Amino acid sequence: MDIDDPQLLTRRELLSHGFDDGEIRARRRRGDLCTVRRGAYARVLPSRPEDRHAVLVRAAVGQVSPDAVVSHLAAAVLHGLPVWGDPLRRVQLTRTRRSGGRLTADLHVHAAPLEPWETVVVDGIAVTSPLAPSSTWGVRSGSSRPWWSRTRRCGAGS
């Protein structure tokens, strides 16, 4: 498999192309693969924080429930809106349900009702509309360091 392709690669895809976990680890150590989140890798990570967050969003969306909608600051990033230097530590998603939100190191799932008109599709990903009252993009996500500042320098970002 040619991993010069800049697309997001999952562990499952790498295994199906003949890689094993040892080879994945070795390529990560050499900097040939960058860990985006558990089970998701990229050849390079962009240098702009917003672009890096978009990569993390795509990785997270591929690993969560299909009814999850990208929301909050993550939605603002995908819409290309300014985020005013807010830390982009976690991907924020919303699922239409009464309870069951969760918080991990790189993911914040909100449980809230979403009307169909509050969701749009951006690059094939369901995202809250900028007009949706549930967007709450003005809410700060905390002051912790972004996810990529905790990882080794990897790849030659653009």
HELIX and SHEET records of a PDB file:
HELIX    1   1 ARG A   11  SER A   16  1                                   6    
HELIX    2   2 ASP A   21  ARG A   30  1                                  10    
HELIX    3   3 PRO A   49  VAL A   61  1                                  13    
HELIX    4   4 HIS A   72  LEU A   78  1                                   7    
HELIX    5   5 PRO A  116  GLU A  118  5                                   3    
HELIX    6   6 PRO A  133  SER A  135  5                                   3    
HELIX    7   7 TRP A  147  ARG A  150  5                                   4    
SHEET    1   A 3 LEU A   9  THR A  10  0                                        
SHEET    2   A 3 ALA A  40  ALA A  42 -1                                        
SHEET    3   A 3 CYS A  34  ARG A  37 -1                                        
SHEET    1   B 4 VAL A  69  VAL A  70  0                                        
SHEET    2   B 4 VAL A  91  ARG A  95 -1                                        
SHEET    3   B 4 LEU A 107  ALA A 111  1                                        
SHEET    4   B 4 ARG A 102  LEU A 103 -1                                        
SHEET    1   C 2 THR A 119  VAL A 122  0                                        
SHEET    2   C 2 ILE A 125  THR A 128 -1                                        
END                                                                             
